[in-house]
Structure formats: structure tokens, C-alpha cells
Amino acid sequence: MKNLGMIMLVFALFSCSKKVYVKDDYTLYDENFQLSKFSNLRTDGVYVLENIWTKESQRKATEHQFYKFYKGGQVNLTVDLDHEIKSNQDYIESIKNHISKTNQEDFKTHFEGYYKLEGNKIVMQRVTVPRNLFTYNYGYLEDDKLILVKETIDGKGKFEDKYFTDYYKATYKFIPLDKSQLENLVPGW
């Protein structure tokens, strides 16, 4: 009877723990991913949130956040809640600091994920930690801008028109950074 109680306790503990996701859990992870030289996506800088448009209004972004894309198919979102990043060098230092943390053994995913491209359309997949499930961001690229139009738990990263709606647009402006300081940074996810 004691063994049954112990087994049930262990099962209960494991069922309540959050899953730590690894590369193979991501449907958009591709070990052989290579960014096409013809792609509109740029990896030599960051895409910074500029404004948000909805059917009801348009506003300049008050929150400071940016996406960094890597040639190997990785992407991460940084949210600068305290507005500490003010210069190009600050962005580079933030990226270096983030990379050093992701390369540690006990690192858990949060704002990190993978992306796929189809023409000028992009899909990003990441884990939403509080809900412990995957979310997908859909958007497109044009003239040094990333325009995200939908975030959903549906879609599974498929390039279907229904995920590229025009009811919401978060526009991210591209800011180039010093390539020599970025080229050796390899993400740990």
C-alpha cells in the first residue's frame, strides 16, 4: 500500500511540473535551416516595435521590445521594460548577455523560438511559459519592416491565408547593428 501511495505522489508531482521544451519539440525547428540570400529578413540587426494598428486605433508603441533573428532559424524577443536600451551598442550588449544566458545548462525557453519563411510571409513559434504551450506569430516582411498580424495557439505554423489577417498590425522597424559584433553569436536554443 505504501508503494502505491508513493507512486501516486511521484505521478502527481511530475504531472504538475512544467515541461522544458527542447529543439525537437518545436514544429518549426529545422536542423538544416538556411536563410536564403534572397530573403527580405535581415539578421544583421534588430526589429524594434514602432507602432500598433487595430481597426479602432493606431498608436505609437510605448513598450520597448525587439526581435533578433539568426541565420540558423532561431529568433528571440526581448522586452526592455525599464527602457534601458538606448543605443546600438546597448542592443548588442543586450543580445550578448541573452546569448550567454541561453548557453547555460539550466536555461529554460521563454521568448526564444524558431521561424520559417515563405516568400515575404513569416511564422514564429515560441513557448508561452505561464500557459506552457506553443504560440505562433504570423506576419510579413517589407522594406526593412516586420509586420506581425496575428498571434495564436492554432495554426501549428502553417502558411494559410486565415492567419495573415489585417485586423491588427504591430510594425517593427529594422535597425542595423555592427555586423562584426554579431557574427560570432550563436544562440543556445
KAVEN-V196655 format. One record per helix or strand of 2 or more residues. SS is the DSSP state (H for helix, E for strand). FROM is the first residue (numbers start at 1). TO is the last residue. If there is no record, write none. Layout:
ss:SS from:FROM to:TO
ss:SS from:FROM to:TO
This chain:
ss:H from:2 to:16
ss:H from:23 to:25
ss:E from:45 to:54
ss:E from:58 to:60
ss:E from:65 to:69
ss:E from:74 to:79
ss:H from:88 to:102
ss:E from:112 to:118
ss:E from:121 to:128
ss:E from:133 to:142
ss:E from:145 to:152
ss:H from:161 to:163
ss:E from:168 to:176
ss:H from:179 to:182
